Amino acid sequence: MPKQPDMNALLKQAQQMQQQLIEAQAAAAGEVYEGQSGGGVVRVRVTGGMDFESVEIDPAAVAPDDVEMLQDLVLAAVRDAVGKVEAASETAMGGLDLGGLGGLLG
């Protein structure tokens, strides 16, 4: 008969993991990420908490007869910034120590 896991130890590990997650989320929320498009003519800054801080557009990117191009550049920069936040979040989550929970969860 396999040995049953110590529930107190598992609870303690779960609490430690929760604390690590909270700390990782707080650290990520404080970071600022920049997404770019068009070789940097459009830049978007966003925090890890998904608070968009700014959009910068180089005047050279503003062509009155091609507003659709500018819209595409802004959208691409936003997607780039969000992708960087998601990548940083995944990296932070990957660094969590699951301890004995890793065997039970995986």
Residue pairs with C-beta under 8 A, 6 or more apart in sequence:
5 100
5 104
9 100
10 100
10 101
10 104
13 98
13 99
13 100
13 101
14 101
16 97
16 99
17 96
17 97
17 98
17 99
17 101
20 96
20 97
21 93
21 96
24 92
24 93
24 95
24 96
25 48
25 89
25 92
27 48
27 92
28 48
28 49
28 85
28 88
28 89
28 92
29 47
29 48
29 49
30 47
30 48
30 49
31 47
31 48
31 88
32 45
32 46
32 47
32 48
32 53
33 45
33 46
33 47
33 48
33 81
33 84
33 85
33 88
34 43
34 44
34 45
34 46
34 81
34 84
35 43
35 44
35 46
35 76
35 77
35 78
35 79
35 80
35 81
35 82
35 83
35 84
36 42
36 43
36 44
36 77
36 80
37 73
37 74
37 76
37 77
37 80
38 61
38 73
38 76
38 77
40 58
41 57
41 58
41 60
41 61
41 73
42 55
42 56
42 57
42 58
42 61
42 70
42 73
42 74
42 76
42 77
43 54
43 55
43 56
43 77
44 52
44 54
44 55
44 56
44 74
44 77
44 78
44 80
44 81
45 52
45 53
45 54
45 56
45 81
46 52
46 53
46 81
46 82
46 85
47 53
47 85
48 85
48 88
48 89
50 82
50 85
52 78
52 81
55 74
55 77
57 70
57 73
57 74
61 69
61 70
61 73
62 70
63 69
63 70
98 105
